[in-house]
Amino acid sequence: MAPSLAAETPQLKSPNPHRAGAQDVADRVAHALREARETDDRYSSALRKLKAAPGLTVDTKTWANVAGDVDAVGQTAREYLADKVLDKSPAERKTWWDSLSKDEREEYITSFPDVIGYLDGIPATARDEANRLNLPLVIAGLEGKTDDGAPDKLAGLKGIQEQLVQKSNPPMYLLGFGTEGNGRAIVSYGDPDTAQNVSAYVPGLGTSLNEEFTDGTMRRAFQTASTARKYDPSTASIVWLGYDAPGLLDVVSTTDADNGASDYNSFMEGIQATNEHKDPHITAIGHSYGSLTVGTAAREDGGIPGADDIILLGSPGTGADDASELNVGKDHVFVGSADNDPVTELPARKDVLGVAFPVIGAVVAGNDDLWFGTDPASKEFGATRMESGDGPLPVLSNEGLTPAHSGYFDPARNPSAAANIAKIVAGHSDLITTEAPR
């Protein structure tokens, strides 16, 4: 008969003194495996919904159904990734991404394209792949909607999709997009991770994700990249619409620039983290109200991450009184101000009697704060004023109210400004032509 194991019977002791510790480790490993299996089951269930059955026609309705499933997966992803990467710096995200295997990276891209595609610190090729996967889903979700600017955003995203299909030189990378606010879009011409020279241009007044963005605003980044590559082929140029640019009645306020500055700095920190060169040459470009956004970002503690040069085009001011406040040194701040550009001739806040279109907004809003700091083209500001020509005359040129304001990037409309922008972006600011400050 087996010996009794009653309560009063002494328990046998293991001769191995490490048994208890080993059992504790084994228990924790088993618990972790159970959690991993549960997580895998949740994701697998959601991902199975994303796979089309054999012979299924993938039409707009199908994409719309998939978009809803991706939203559910994306929410799960955000919860799962919050502690790992979402609350980390771009440099820490890059370290996390580098630690993953090739298969793991592909799983994240496929499973969570909306998260990976907009995450600063993730390499450009991965962001581009994720965004290309997510783009038709978001387009399908906007089809038929009429509220919150959906038709304009739909037109903008379809324009981006059409251009992605076409082969461009330099090649196009979609580094982010979204439908929040007036819409978001970040597009690079050239790989910003492998290029020695990288520029990131912030557009201004009235810019939103719409047909004009793909037809006009994106072209400016393409023109900069194409022209700059004549001076150094290792160049990429980005248009960054990562904030809500103001409309006519909001342009007299600094609110949009204040809100966009930190996001721009996060993006630039990501560019610095993912670039493969030891010391890449990075240029921040602000056009129109975008120069205030860039100026605000530059005046934050430490300045714009990685920025070597700053270019201000058609600027109504940067919020600074002196170029030295932009944290790159006066000699690295360059200003383009065409003589026929009315935005660069805005009246100071002490004189609101001048006539320019933002003045109308000031009168309506009851705000006379039109001039955001010292005129960047003035001698007092202390920047280098690059030659920018006269530009077409307002109205009389039959090109609208402000043709000179929108022509800085275009080699055909303003060859001197476009060439100077390209030289600075390519790291050859010593070759630019200059003109006297005001």
C-alpha positions in Angstrom: 0.0 0.0 0.0 1.2 3.4 -0.8 2.4 5.5 2.2 -0.1 7.9 3.6 0.1 11.6 2.6 -2.0 12.9 5.4 -1.5 16.4 6.8 0.6 15.1 9.7 3.0 13.3 7.3 6.2 15.3 6.7 6.5 16.5 3.1 9.3 15.3 0.9 11.9 18.0 0.1 13.5 18.3 -3.3 17.3 17.8 -3.2 17.6 20.6 -5.7 17.8 24.0 -3.8 17.0 25.9 -7.1 13.8 24.1 -7.9 11.5 26.8 -6.5 13.3 29.5 -8.5 13.2 27.4 -11.7 9.5 26.7 -11.2 8.8 30.5 -10.8 10.6 31.2 -14.1 8.7 28.4 -15.8 5.4 29.8 -14.5 6.1 33.3 -15.8 7.2 31.9 -19.2 4.0 29.9 -19.5 2.0 33.0 -18.6 3.8 35.1 -21.2 3.2 32.4 -23.8 -0.5 32.3 -23.0 -0.7 36.1 -23.4 1.1 35.9 -26.7 -1.2 33.3 -28.0 -4.2 35.4 -26.9 -2.8 38.4 -28.7 -2.0 36.4 -31.8 -5.6 35.0 -31.8 -7.0 38.6 -31.6 -4.8 39.8 -34.5 -5.3 36.7 -36.6 -9.1 37.0 -36.3 -8.9 40.6 -37.5 -6.4 39.9 -40.2 -8.4 37.1 -41.7 -11.0 39.7 -42.4 -8.5 41.5 -44.6 -7.9 38.6 -46.9 -10.2 38.4 -50.0 -11.7 35.1 -50.9 -10.5 33.5 -54.2 -12.3 35.1 -57.2 -13.7 38.0 -55.1 -13.9 41.3 -57.0 -12.1 43.9 -55.0 -14.2 47.0 -55.6 -14.8 50.2 -53.7 -17.3 48.5 -51.4 -14.8 45.8 -50.6 -12.2 48.4 -49.8 -14.7 50.2 -47.5 -15.4 47.0 -45.6 -11.7 46.3 -45.2 -11.2 49.9 -44.1 -13.5 49.3 -41.2 -11.7 46.2 -40.2 -8.3 48.0 -40.4 -9.7 50.7 -38.1 -10.4 48.0 -35.5 -7.0 46.5 -36.0 -5.4 49.9 -35.8 -7.0 50.7 -32.5 -5.7 47.4 -31.1 -2.3 48.2 -32.5 -2.2 51.6 -30.8 -3.0 50.0 -27.4 -0.5 47.3 -28.0 2.3 49.6 -29.2 1.6 52.5 -26.8 4.3 51.4 -24.3 6.7 50.2 -26.9 6.9 53.0 -29.4 4.0 55.5 -29.5 5.2 57.4 -26.4 8.9 57.2 -27.4 11.1 59.6 -29.2 11.8 59.1 -33.0 15.3 57.9 -32.2 13.9 55.3 -29.7 11.4 54.2 -32.3 14.2 53.7 -34.9 16.1 51.6 -32.3 13.0 49.5 -31.8 12.4 49.0 -35.5 16.1 48.0 -36.0 15.6 45.3 -33.3 12.9 43.6 -35.3 13.4 40.8 -37.8 12.5 41.3 -41.4 9.4 39.1 -41.0 8.3 41.1 -37.9 8.6 44.4 -39.7 6.5 43.1 -42.6 3.9 41.9 -40.0 3.7 45.4 -38.5 3.5 47.1 -41.9 0.7 44.7 -43.0 -1.2 44.6 -39.8 -1.0 48.3 -38.7 -0.3 50.4 -41.8 -2.0 53.5 -40.4 0.2 53.4 -37.4 3.5 52.6 -39.0 3.0 54.9 -41.9 2.8 58.0 -39.8 5.3 57.2 -37.2 8.4 59.5 -37.0 11.5 57.5 -36.6 10.4 54.6 -38.9 12.5 54.4 -42.1 11.0 56.0 -45.2 10.7 52.8 -47.3 8.7 51.2 -44.5 6.5 54.2 -44.1 5.9 54.4 -47.8 5.0 50.7 -48.0 2.5 51.0 -45.1 0.9 54.2 -46.5 0.5 52.6 -50.0 -1.3 49.7 -48.3 -3.5 52.0 -46.3 -4.3 54.6 -49.0 -7.0 52.7 -50.9 -8.7 51.9 -47.6 -8.9 55.5 -46.6 -10.1 56.6 -50.0 -12.8 54.0 -49.9 -13.9 55.3 -46.5 -14.3 58.8 -47.9 -16.4 57.8 -50.9 -19.9 59.2 -50.8 -19.2 61.4 -47.7 -20.0 65.1 -47.9 -19.2 66.4 -44.4 -15.9 67.7 -42.9 -14.4 68.5 -46.2 -14.5 64.9 -47.4 -14.8 65.6 -51.1 -11.7 67.8 -51.1 -9.7 65.3 -49.1 -10.9 62.5 -51.4 -9.7 64.4 -54.4 -6.4 65.1 -52.8 -5.8 61.4 -51.9 -6.8 60.2 -55.3 -4.4 62.7 -56.8 -1.6 61.3 -54.6 -2.6 57.8 -55.6 -2.4 58.6 -59.3 1.0 60.1 -58.9 2.3 57.1 -56.9 1.4 54.9 -59.8 3.4 57.0 -62.2 7.2 56.6 -62.1 8.9 59.9 -61.2 12.5 60.9 -61.1 13.4 61.4 -58.3 11.1 58.7 -57.0 8.2 59.6 -54.8 7.7 58.4 -51.2 4.5 58.8 -49.2 5.7 59.4 -45.6 2.3 60.1 -44.1 -1.3 61.2 -44.7 -4.5 61.6 -42.7 -8.0 63.1 -42.8 -7.9 65.0 -39.5 -8.5 68.7 -39.7 -7.9 70.1 -43.2 -6.1 66.9 -44.1 -2.5 65.7 -43.8 0.1 64.7 -46.4 3.9 64.2 -46.3 5.5 63.5 -49.6 9.2 63.1 -50.4 10.9 63.2 -53.8 14.0 61.1 -53.2 14.7 58.7 -50.3 15.4 61.0 -47.3 17.2 58.1 -45.5 19.8 57.6 -48.2 20.2 61.2 -49.4 23.1 63.3 -48.1 20.9 66.5 -48.5 17.3 66.6 -47.2 14.9 69.5 -47.2 11.4 69.7 -45.7 9.1 72.5 -46.9 6.1 73.7 -44.9 3.4 75.4 -47.0 1.3 78.2 -45.8 -2.0 80.1 -46.1 -4.9 78.1 -47.5 -3.0 74.9 -48.0 -5.1 71.8 -47.4 -5.4 68.2 -48.6 -7.2 68.8 -51.9 -6.7 68.7 -55.7 -4.6 71.9 -55.6 -2.2 70.3 -53.1 -1.4 67.5 -55.5 -1.4 69.8 -58.6 0.6 72.7 -57.1 2.0 72.3 -53.6 3.6 68.9 -54.2 5.1 70.1 -57.5 7.1 72.7 -55.5 8.9 69.9 -53.6 9.5 68.0 -56.9 10.9 71.2 -58.5 13.3 71.7 -55.6 14.5 68.1 -55.6 15.0 68.1 -59.4 16.9 71.4 -59.5 19.0 70.6 -56.4 20.1 67.3 -57.9 21.9 69.2 -60.6 24.3 70.4 -57.8 24.3 67.2 -55.8 22.4 64.0 -56.9 22.2 62.8 -53.3 19.3 65.1 -52.5 15.7 64.5 -51.3 13.0 67.2 -51.0 9.9 66.9 -48.8 6.6 68.7 -48.6 5.3 68.6 -45.0 1.6 69.3 -44.6 1.5 67.9 -41.0 -0.6 70.7 -39.6 -3.7 72.8 -40.3 -2.5 75.8 -42.4 -4.7 78.8 -41.7 -7.4 80.2 -44.0 -7.9 83.9 -44.8 -9.6 84.8 -41.5 -7.1 82.9 -39.4 -3.9 84.0 -41.0 -3.4 86.9 -38.6 -3.2 84.5 -35.7 -0.1 82.5 -34.5 -2.3 79.6 -33.3 -1.8 77.3 -36.3 1.9 77.9 -36.3 2.1 77.2 -32.6 0.2 74.0 -33.0 2.3 72.8 -35.9 5.7 73.6 -34.7 6.2 70.6 -32.3 4.9 68.2 -34.9 7.3 69.6 -37.4 10.2 69.2 -35.0 9.2 65.6 -34.3 9.2 64.9 -38.0 12.6 66.5 -38.4 14.0 64.5 -35.5 12.8 61.4 -37.3 14.5 62.4 -40.5 17.7 62.9 -38.5 17.3 59.5 -36.8 16.7 57.5 -39.9 19.2 59.1 -42.3 22.1 56.8 -43.0 24.7 59.5 -43.3 26.8 60.4 -40.3 26.3 64.1 -40.8 23.4 64.8 -43.3 22.8 68.3 -44.5 19.2 69.2 -43.6 17.3 72.3 -44.7 14.0 73.6 -43.2 12.0 75.6 -45.7 8.9 77.8 -44.8 6.8 79.4 -47.5 4.3 82.2 -46.6 2.6 81.4 -43.3 4.7 78.2 -43.3 7.7 80.4 -42.5 6.0 81.4 -39.3 5.6 77.7 -38.5 9.2 77.0 -39.3 10.3 80.1 -37.3 8.2 79.0 -34.3 9.7 75.5 -34.5 13.2 76.9 -34.7 12.7 79.0 -31.6 11.8 76.0 -29.5 14.4 74.7 -27.1 17.3 73.3 -29.2 15.9 74.5 -32.5 14.8 72.3 -35.4 16.5 68.9 -34.9 19.3 68.4 -37.4 18.7 71.6 -39.3 21.8 73.2 -40.8 20.0 75.9 -42.9 16.7 77.7 -42.9 15.0 79.2 -46.0 12.1 81.7 -45.6 10.1 82.4 -48.7 7.4 85.1 -49.1 7.5 85.4 -45.3 5.1 87.6 -43.3 7.5 87.1 -40.3 8.8 84.2 -38.2 7.9 85.4 -34.7 11.5 86.4 -34.2 13.1 89.8 -34.1 16.5 88.6 -35.2 17.8 85.7 -37.3 20.0 84.6 -34.5 16.8 83.4 -32.6 16.3 80.6 -35.1 19.2 78.5 -33.7 21.2 77.9 -36.9 23.3 81.0 -36.9 22.6 84.2 -38.9 24.7 83.1 -41.8 22.5 80.0 -42.3 19.2 81.8 -42.5 18.2 82.7 -46.1 15.3 84.9 -47.2 13.5 85.0 -50.6 11.4 88.1 -51.1 10.3 89.0 -54.6 9.7 92.7 -55.2 6.1 92.1 -56.4 5.2 89.8 -53.6 2.6 91.7 -51.5 2.8 89.2 -48.5 6.4 90.4 -47.8 5.2 94.0 -47.7 2.5 93.5 -45.0 2.1 96.5 -42.7 3.5 96.4 -39.2 1.0 95.9 -36.4 1.4 99.7 -35.6 0.2 100.5 -39.2 -2.9 98.6 -40.3 -3.8 101.1 -43.0 -1.7 99.3 -45.7 -3.6 97.3 -48.2 -2.9 93.6 -48.6 -5.3 90.6 -48.5 -4.5 89.6 -44.9 -5.6 93.0 -43.7 -9.1 92.2 -44.6 -8.9 89.2 -42.3 -7.5 91.5 -39.6 -10.4 93.9 -39.8 -12.9 91.1 -39.6 -11.2 89.4 -36.7 -10.5 92.7 -34.9 -6.8 91.8 -34.7 -4.0 94.1 -36.0 -1.1 91.7 -35.2 -0.2 91.3 -38.9 3.5 91.4 -38.8 5.1 88.4 -37.0 8.2 89.9 -35.7 10.9 91.8 -37.8 10.6 91.7 -41.6 12.9 88.7 -42.5 14.1 90.6 -45.6 15.2 93.6 -43.6 18.7 94.6 -42.6 17.6 94.6 -39.0 16.7 90.9 -39.1 20.2 90.0 -40.2 19.6 87.1 -42.6 21.0 86.7 -46.1 18.6 87.9 -48.7 19.0 85.8 -51.7 18.2 87.1 -55.2 14.5 86.4 -55.9 13.7 88.8 -58.8 10.6 90.9 -59.2 8.1 88.2 -59.9 4.8 88.8 -61.9 2.7 91.8 -61.0 -0.5 91.3 -59.1 -3.6 91.3 -61.3 -1.8 93.1 -64.2 0.0 89.9 -65.1 -3.3 88.1 -65.6 -2.0 85.4 -63.1 -4.2 86.3 -60.2 -3.7 88.4 -57.0 -0.4 87.0 -55.8 1.6 85.3 -58.6 4.9 86.4 -57.3 4.1 84.9 -53.9 3.6 81.4 -55.3 6.4 81.3 -57.9 9.6 81.0 -55.8 10.1 77.3 -56.5 9.4 77.4 -60.2 12.5 77.6 -62.4 10.3 78.9 -65.3 8.6 81.7 -63.3 11.4 82.7 -61.0 14.7 81.2 -62.1 16.9 83.1 -59.7 14.9 82.1 -56.6 14.5 78.5 -57.7 18.2 78.2 -58.4 19.2 79.7 -55.1 16.8 77.4 -53.2 18.3 74.4 -54.9 21.9 75.5 -54.2 21.2 75.9 -50.5 19.3 72.6 -50.3 22.2 70.8 -52.1 24.7 72.2 -49.6 26.2 74.8 -51.8 25.0 78.1 -50.3 28.3 79.6 -51.2 27.1 79.6 -54.8 23.9 81.6 -54.4 23.4 85.1 -55.7 22.2 87.7 -53.2 20.6 91.1 -53.1 20.6 94.0 -50.6 18.2 93.7 -47.7 15.4 96.2 -47.3 
